[in-house]
């Protein structure tokens, strides 16, 4: 695992086992600075292989625990896979929020850490694309995706919230899912609600882009971070599934909008400055939130 400092990024594809560690520059300060060590993980995910996926997620969390991380983010629909043939296949790979198998996964989460895991949630006759927000001994939230992309609309029911903010051991955690972030109102709403960092599980399909450019979804996430001083921890897929190639956009973005850990299949880790994220001041004359003209829009 390599150590890097500052913004990183490349347009080439990554390989299984490659990982990176970054340090957000504002976190390099006094000994009493408030920082957060995060990990965006992307283990192998096999469509329909719930037991195998849970095992691989557990192993990835255990490996991240050795790095003393406080926030762990896994991809969207990490327990089930994404490209379902029909709603029946999705239902067969779904978990209930009270499924006893969650307990063994939670045992791998470090004390005082939070893990955000995407899964297909079965709730009676309803089926949701959901992110579980877990600690070792508590279930803090289950966020159900409210902006469904493409054929998700044929499989899942729609959530009733535009992201959530959860009280975590380290502060306030914002959670959204993939396409949610393409609506700027969602991350801004979470930032205004006091989120210190945004956990963003995604499944980004690979799209054509000019040579040397980041994926458009990653550029939007960078803008999300910069416009609200809201660091973003993105866990994406790699490889392909039933003909869909994934972007492999796993990244950690600091509060200035810079990528500080990037495209690391088995785990991108970074240290973020919560002090910098919580201050919206732009000295000497401006403030990101106070300068908003809500009377005009």
N, C-alpha and C positions, 0 to 999 in steps of 0.2 A: 504494500500500500504506500503510495507516494504522498509526500507532504507538499502543499503549495500554499502560497500566500497571495491574496489579491484576486482580481477577476481572471477567470479561465474560460475557455470554450474552444470548440473545434467543430468542423462540419463533417468529419469522417465518422464512420460507424465504429462502435465499440465491440469488444469481445467479452464473452463470459469470463468472469474472474478479475476484470480490470476494475480498479476502484481509485478514488481520489479523495483527498482531504483538503479542505480549504479553511482559511481564517479570514473572516470579514475584517477589513482594515480598522474600522472604528472600535473593534473589540480589543485592539492592542493598546491598552492604556494602563490606568492605575490598577493596583491589586484588588481594589474593592469594586471594580466595574462589574455590573450585572450582565452576565453572558449566558448563552444557551447553546449547548452542544446538541446538534441535530444529525439525524441520519435518514437519508432517502434510500430505501432498499428496493431492489427489483430482482427477486428470486425467479427461477423458472416457474411459469404458470401454465398448466395443461388444462385445456377445456374439459370440463366435466369431472376432473380428477380431484374431488373435494378432499379426500383423505391425504393424497399426495401433496396437494397444494398447502394444506394445513401443516404438514410435516416440514415442507420447505420454508414456509413462513416462520414457523417456530425456530428452525435452525438459523435463519437470517437474523431474527430478533436476538437469539442467543449470541451470535457473533457480534452484533452491534452492542450488546450489553457489556462486552469486554472493553469497549471504547468509552464506557461511562456516559453514554448519551442520555439526554433527558427527553427528547422527542424523536419518535420513530414513525416514519410514514411509509406505507406499502401502497401498491397501485390500486386503482379502481378494479372492482370485481376480482380481487386477488385470490379469493378462495374458490372461484368457479370458472374463470375464464370469461371471455366476452362475446365471441361470435357465435351466438346460439342459433340453431336451425329454426327454432320456434319457441313459443312461451312454455310448452311442456318440457322441453329440454332444460330451459332455465329453471323451471320449478323443481326439476329433479336434482339440480345442483345448488339449490338455495338452502340457506340456514335460517332458523328462527333466532331471534335475539337471545332467547333463553336456552339455546342448544347447549347441552353439557360439554360439547367439544371445545367451546370457547375457554373453558377453565384451564385446559392443558396449555393452550396458547398463552394465556395470561401469566402462567407460571414462569414463562421465559422473560417477561417484561421486567426490567430493572426496578428496584424500589425507587419511588419518587419520579418515575418516568411515565410517559404517556405514549401509547401506540395507536395509530390511526390506520385501520385496515378496511379496504373496500371489499364488499361482499354482496351477493344476491340475497336479499332478505325476504323470507316468506312470513307473512302475517295473515293467517287465515286464508281467504281467497285472494288476497292482494299480494303483489310482488313488487319490490322496490330495489332500485340501485342505491345501495346504502354504504355509508362509512361508519364503522364502529369506532368509538373513542374509548380506549381501555387503559386502565392501570392494572397493576398486578392483582389488586383485590376489589376493584370497582369497575362498573360500566358507567362512564360519565355521560355518554350520549350515543344516539344512533341518528345520524343525519341522512335523510332521504333526498336524493337528487331531485331538484325542481326544474332543471332545464335538460330535457332529454334530447339526445342527438340521434338523428337518423332512425335506424330500425329499433333503437331502444324504445321508441314510441309504440312499437308493435308488441313489446315484451313486458315493459314495466309500467306500473302506475306512477303518477307524478307526486313528488313530495310537496309539502305545504309551506316550506320555509326556504328563503333564499340564503342558504348557508346558516351556520350557527356559531355562536361564541360560547366557549366552555371554560369554566374555572379549572385550571390545571395547577399542579404543584409549583410550577415555575412562573405562573401568571395567567394571562388570558389567551386562549387558543381559538383561532378562527378555523373553521372547517368548511370546505366546499368541494365539489367534485367536477373535474374535467371541464365540460362545456359551460358550467356555471360561470367560470372565470372569464368567458368571452363576453359577458355582460358587465361592464365596468361598475354598474350600480351594486353588484354583489360584493366584491372585495371592499369597495368604499364603505358600504353599509357595515361590514364587519369591522373595518378599521375605526369607524365612528363609534361603534359599540364597545371599543376598547381592546380589540384584538392586538396582541403583541407580535404574533406570527401567524401565517396562514399555512395550514396543512392542505395540500392539494393532490389527492390521488387521481391519476389520469390514465386513460388508454388513448394516446394520440396516434391516429392513423398517419402514416407517412404521406406527405403531399409534396408535389414538385415545388422547388424554390430555386432562386438564382444561386450559382456557385458561391460558396463561402458564407452564405446567409444562414442564420439560425432558423429553426422552424417558426412559422408565424405564431403558433400557440406559445412558444417560449418567449418571443418578443412581447406578446401581450402580458405574460406573467412578469417580465422585467418592468413593463410600464406600470402594472399593478403595484409592484413594490415601490417604485420611485414616486408615484403620485400620492401615496399615502404613508410613505416610510413604513411599509408593512413587509417584512421578509417573507419569502415564499419557499416552502419545502415541497418539491415536486417529485413524486414517484411514478415513473412511466414504465411501459413494457418495452421489451426488446425482442428481436426475432420476428416471427410471423405466426398467424393463427388463421387457418382456413382461408388462405389467400390474402389476408390483410397483413401488410407489413407495418410494424410499429416504428414510431419516430425515435425511440430510445432517447427520450428527452429528460431523463432523471437529472435533477439539478437542485442546487440550493442557491437562492438569490438573496442578497443582503438588502438592507433598508434603502440603499442608494440605487437599487436596480441592477447591481452588478452580479454576475454569476461567480460565485466563490468556490463551488464544487460542481462538477459537470460530467454527464455521460459516463457513469460508473456503474456497470451492470449489477455488480453484487453489493454495492453500497457506497454512496457519496456522503461524506461526513464533513461538517463545518461547524465553526464556533461563531455564533452571531452575537452582536451587541444589542441587548434589550434596552440599555440606556439610550443608545442612538435611535432605536425604533420608537421609543416612547416619546421622545422629544420631536415635536412637529415644527419647532422654531427654525427659521431661516434668517439668522442675524445678518445685518442689523435691523432690517425693516419688515421682515415678512414671517408668516406662519402658515403652513400648509392648510390647516383647518380653519384658523381664524380669518384667513383671507377669502374664504369661499363666499360668493355672493348668492346666498340662498334666496334673496329677494328677487333675483333675476332668473332663476331656474329651479 
